[in-house]
Amino acid sequence: MLNSTLRLAATAAMLASFAPAATVPTPESWFGHRMGADRQLVPWNKVVSYFEALPKASDRIRVETLGPTTMGRPFIAATIAAPETLRNLGKYREIQQRLASGRLSQAEAEKLIPEGKTVVLITCSIHSTEVASTMSAIEFAYNMVTKDTPKVRAILANTIFLLVPSLNPDGVDIVRDWYVKTLGTKFEGTGPPELYHKYVGHDNNRDWYIFSQAETRHTISKLHNVWHPQIVYDVHQQGAYASRMFLPPWLDPVDPNVDPIIMQLSNAIGLTMASDLTATGRTGVTVNSLYDFWTPARHYQSYHGGMRILSESASVKLATPILGVKPSEISRQGLGYNPQERSWNYLEPWLGGDWHVRDIVDDQLVTMESCLYQAAFRREDMLRAFYKVGQRAASRTSPWAFVIPATQRDPGATKVMLDTLSFGQVEIQKASAPFTAGGKQYEAGSHVIRMQQPYS
């Protein structure tokens, strides 16, 4: 009888730890409209205040300001997990960092893997005219801190979910301000007549190797390099008159510097996200089309032991719906598929009708949950594969090393290069004495980058 009482008490405690807080504000109550409502966009200050309100009402979420954006707005990230996990983030961060090193023995790794969590980073609206994902992030965060479904329980228990509601908060306001100003005019739904990132505009998502922008540096230094996520899901939008959503697998070519384990897992996760969309009745899903995997400027995590998943949802005119699309208006050409024809990688074509921002949000809510549930369900597999990728990289011997001679025509440029590599967690050694390598003599002070390191 006593044992039964203890078991019931333990079960009650576990259920209480997952119980949704009754006072969590809904997105509708905070913003005055449903996420994805026609002709409604969200201002960044209200996005920030909403995320700051969530931890006051729920112990499943923490929110941090990582620093200022280029134009001085707060750049925020949320961490969502089971309350017990959030109370022990230091423990899980250390496990993740040790597995990422690639230098543990198999026996040491196998002791850590059962204890670790899959780390998933979802990033939104780096392109600020692609407005839906910030609103999807708001609703998805609300779902994660209030719902009590088996999938949500599994995600909370088995993952550490990092959420960036926008990689370009300045652009969120630039686009919204222009949209509100032009509502009801012939310019409604057009892009603003200025860059939505002050310095680099649309190319802010090609900064993941040079780290020139504040937003990139916050994300790398405070999230990627701290948590080493197994999965980074980057949420985008595409043109309006072809597929409704693209997901991996990717087209050829595939960069040979990306570990095949990463590619195989990316393909598998993308296909399951696509199948989950189809199972909910959504059409117009294409895979193995549009994008190859030869883009180091956009794939930081793929060179750091993890996956980068990309989705591209069909756009509307910012928040203005596109109505009455005719089959004849659907594009006949798409890289790797024909948007007007059924094929193995485009099984249920979308051939017209109405398309709203809410449609985009609905699709993204499905794919976000699908990605995280896969990470939760296959937690140990994900961690073991992650360890293996780092182990293979740290075992690489060809080439043995790169040497950067001490004497340089432009020492300043050399320092910038070395600092950039170091920021990207490349290990650099400095020779304390002259040495010979490859038949060449090098001075003391030369820098050596050995390939036997986790991110070779």
MOJOKA-V876570 format. One record per residue. N is the residue number from 1. RES is the residue in one small letter. PSI is psi in degrees with one decimal (none if undefined). Layout:
# MOJOKA-V876570
n->{N;N}
res->{RES;RES}
psi->{PSI;PSI}
This chain:
# MOJOKA-V876570
n->{1;2;3;4;5;6;7;8;9;10;11;12;13;14;15;16;17;18;19;20;21;22;23;24;25;26;27;28;29;30;31;32;33;34;35;36;37;38;39;40;41;42;43;44;45;46;47;48;49;50;51;52;53;54;55;56;57;58;59;60;61;62;63;64;65;66;67;68;69;70;71;72;73;74;75;76;77;78;79;80;81;82;83;84;85;86;87;88;89;90;91;92;93;94;95;96;97;98;99;100;101;102;103;104;105;106;107;108;109;110;111;112;113;114;115;116;117;118;119;120;121;122;123;124;125;126;127;128;129;130;131;132;133;134;135;136;137;138;139;140;141;142;143;144;145;146;147;148;149;150;151;152;153;154;155;156;157;158;159;160;161;162;163;164;165;166;167;168;169;170;171;172;173;174;175;176;177;178;179;180;181;182;183;184;185;186;187;188;189;190;191;192;193;194;195;196;197;198;199;200;201;202;203;204;205;206;207;208;209;210;211;212;213;214;215;216;217;218;219;220;221;222;223;224;225;226;227;228;229;230;231;232;233;234;235;236;237;238;239;240;241;242;243;244;245;246;247;248;249;250;251;252;253;254;255;256;257;258;259;260;261;262;263;264;265;266;267;268;269;270;271;272;273;274;275;276;277;278;279;280;281;282;283;284;285;286;287;288;289;290;291;292;293;294;295;296;297;298;299;300;301;302;303;304;305;306;307;308;309;310;311;312;313;314;315;316;317;318;319;320;321;322;323;324;325;326;327;328;329;330;331;332;333;334;335;336;337;338;339;340;341;342;343;344;345;346;347;348;349;350;351;352;353;354;355;356;357;358;359;360;361;362;363;364;365;366;367;368;369;370;371;372;373;374;375;376;377;378;379;380;381;382;383;384;385;386;387;388;389;390;391;392;393;394;395;396;397;398;399;400;401;402;403;404;405;406;407;408;409;410;411;412;413;414;415;416;417;418;419;420;421;422;423;424;425;426;427;428;429;430;431;432;433;434;435;436;437;438;439;440;441;442;443;444;445;446;447;448;449;450;451;452;453;454;455;456}
res->{m;l;n;s;t;l;r;l;a;a;t;a;a;m;l;a;s;f;a;p;a;a;t;v;p;t;p;e;s;w;f;g;h;r;m;g;a;d;r;q;l;v;p;w;n;k;v;v;s;y;f;e;a;l;p;k;a;s;d;r;i;r;v;e;t;l;g;p;t;t;m;g;r;p;f;i;a;a;t;i;a;a;p;e;t;l;r;n;l;g;k;y;r;e;i;q;q;r;l;a;s;g;r;l;s;q;a;e;a;e;k;l;i;p;e;g;k;t;v;v;l;i;t;c;s;i;h;s;t;e;v;a;s;t;m;s;a;i;e;f;a;y;n;m;v;t;k;d;t;p;k;v;r;a;i;l;a;n;t;i;f;l;l;v;p;s;l;n;p;d;g;v;d;i;v;r;d;w;y;v;k;t;l;g;t;k;f;e;g;t;g;p;p;e;l;y;h;k;y;v;g;h;d;n;n;r;d;w;y;i;f;s;q;a;e;t;r;h;t;i;s;k;l;h;n;v;w;h;p;q;i;v;y;d;v;h;q;q;g;a;y;a;s;r;m;f;l;p;p;w;l;d;p;v;d;p;n;v;d;p;i;i;m;q;l;s;n;a;i;g;l;t;m;a;s;d;l;t;a;t;g;r;t;g;v;t;v;n;s;l;y;d;f;w;t;p;a;r;h;y;q;s;y;h;g;g;m;r;i;l;s;e;s;a;s;v;k;l;a;t;p;i;l;g;v;k;p;s;e;i;s;r;q;g;l;g;y;n;p;q;e;r;s;w;n;y;l;e;p;w;l;g;g;d;w;h;v;r;d;i;v;d;d;q;l;v;t;m;e;s;c;l;y;q;a;a;f;r;r;e;d;m;l;r;a;f;y;k;v;g;q;r;a;a;s;r;t;s;p;w;a;f;v;i;p;a;t;q;r;d;p;g;a;t;k;v;m;l;d;t;l;s;f;g;q;v;e;i;q;k;a;s;a;p;f;t;a;g;g;k;q;y;e;a;g;s;h;v;i;r;m;q;q;p;y;s}
psi->{-43.1;-43.6;-42.1;-41.2;-42.3;-41.2;-42.4;-39.1;-41.3;-41.3;-42.5;-39.7;-41.6;-45.1;-37.3;-34.9;-21.2;1.5;132.3;143.8;131.9;-18.8;9.0;124.0;138.7;153.3;-39.3;-42.1;-30.8;-42.7;-13.5;8.4;160.1;146.6;129.4;9.9;144.6;137.4;31.3;123.4;158.1;135.7;148.5;-36.8;-33.8;-30.9;-47.5;-47.2;-33.4;-46.9;-33.7;-26.0;-27.6;-45.1;-20.8;-18.9;-10.4;139.9;15.1;-1.8;143.4;147.2;135.4;141.3;118.1;-18.1;-178.2;148.4;179.4;-36.5;15.6;5.4;157.9;131.5;112.8;157.9;143.5;145.3;122.4;129.2;177.4;145.6;-40.0;-38.6;-44.5;-30.8;-13.8;36.8;-34.7;-40.8;-47.3;-31.7;-40.3;-42.3;-47.1;-42.6;-36.6;-41.2;-34.7;-21.6;-25.6;4.4;6.2;152.4;161.7;-39.3;-41.8;-42.0;-41.1;-23.3;-33.2;-34.9;-44.6;-21.4;-20.5;172.3;147.7;129.8;124.7;126.6;123.0;126.0;140.8;153.7;47.9;-31.7;109.7;-11.8;-9.5;79.1;-20.4;-36.0;-29.1;-40.1;-36.1;-40.1;-40.8;-50.2;-36.9;-40.1;-43.4;-45.3;-40.9;-29.2;-4.7;-28.4;156.0;43.7;161.7;-39.2;-44.3;-41.7;-44.0;-42.5;-47.9;-38.8;-28.1;-6.2;162.2;113.9;115.6;127.3;123.0;106.4;-24.9;133.7;-2.1;71.2;-33.6;-42.8;-30.8;-45.4;-36.8;-46.2;-44.6;-45.6;-42.2;-40.8;-46.5;-40.4;-32.4;1.9;132.9;2.9;175.0;-11.8;0.9;129.6;2.8;162.8;151.8;151.3;43.2;163.0;135.9;0.3;127.7;-39.0;-33.8;-4.6;-132.8;-22.9;13.5;-18.3;14.2;27.6;10.2;13.8;-15.9;-20.4;48.1;-16.1;149.8;-41.6;-40.8;-45.5;-38.1;-46.5;-41.3;-51.6;-30.5;-16.3;-67.3;-54.7;-13.8;-43.6;-16.9;60.5;141.7;-30.1;132.1;118.1;113.1;119.2;121.0;176.4;158.5;-165.9;164.9;-14.9;38.2;-131.9;160.5;-29.8;137.1;142.0;156.6;160.8;158.3;160.2;161.8;155.8;155.6;128.0;122.4;-12.7;-8.3;125.7;136.1;-29.0;-43.0;-44.1;-44.6;-43.0;-40.0;-44.8;-44.4;-44.0;-42.5;-43.7;-38.2;-37.0;-41.4;-43.0;-34.4;-38.3;-48.1;-37.4;-22.9;-0.5;5.6;139.2;172.7;27.3;124.5;144.9;165.9;52.2;169.4;-48.3;133.9;-176.1;49.4;62.2;70.6;-24.6;-16.6;-1.1;54.0;-48.3;-27.3;-18.8;10.7;34.8;-2.3;-179.6;149.5;113.3;134.1;136.1;148.5;109.0;146.9;136.9;165.0;-161.5;80.2;-102.5;10.3;124.8;158.3;119.3;144.9;38.1;127.4;152.3;-35.4;-17.0;-12.4;135.2;145.9;-7.5;128.6;140.8;111.1;-2.9;164.0;114.5;-10.9;-1.8;146.6;137.6;172.2;-31.2;11.7;74.0;-31.2;87.4;145.5;116.5;29.0;174.6;-153.0;149.0;123.8;161.8;-36.5;-32.2;-41.1;-46.2;-45.2;-45.8;-43.0;-32.5;-38.1;-47.6;-33.4;-48.0;-40.2;-45.8;-47.8;-37.0;-39.5;-41.4;-35.0;-47.9;-34.5;36.6;-53.9;-37.4;-42.5;-44.1;-38.0;-42.5;-40.8;-46.7;-42.9;-39.5;-46.7;-37.7;-42.3;-40.1;-42.7;-9.8;0.2;135.7;-1.2;115.2;163.9;-42.6;163.8;140.6;131.7;106.1;149.5;-37.8;120.6;143.2;-33.5;84.0;-32.1;-44.7;-36.9;-42.1;-41.8;-43.0;-46.2;-40.7;-38.6;-45.1;-42.2;-39.4;-33.3;15.7;29.9;131.3;126.5;129.5;154.3;125.2;131.7;-7.7;160.8;152.8;165.2;134.9;134.1;30.1;7.8;147.2;133.3;144.6;160.6;145.7;-8.5;148.6;138.1;128.3;100.9;146.7;-10.7;73.5;161.7;-32.5;38.3;none}
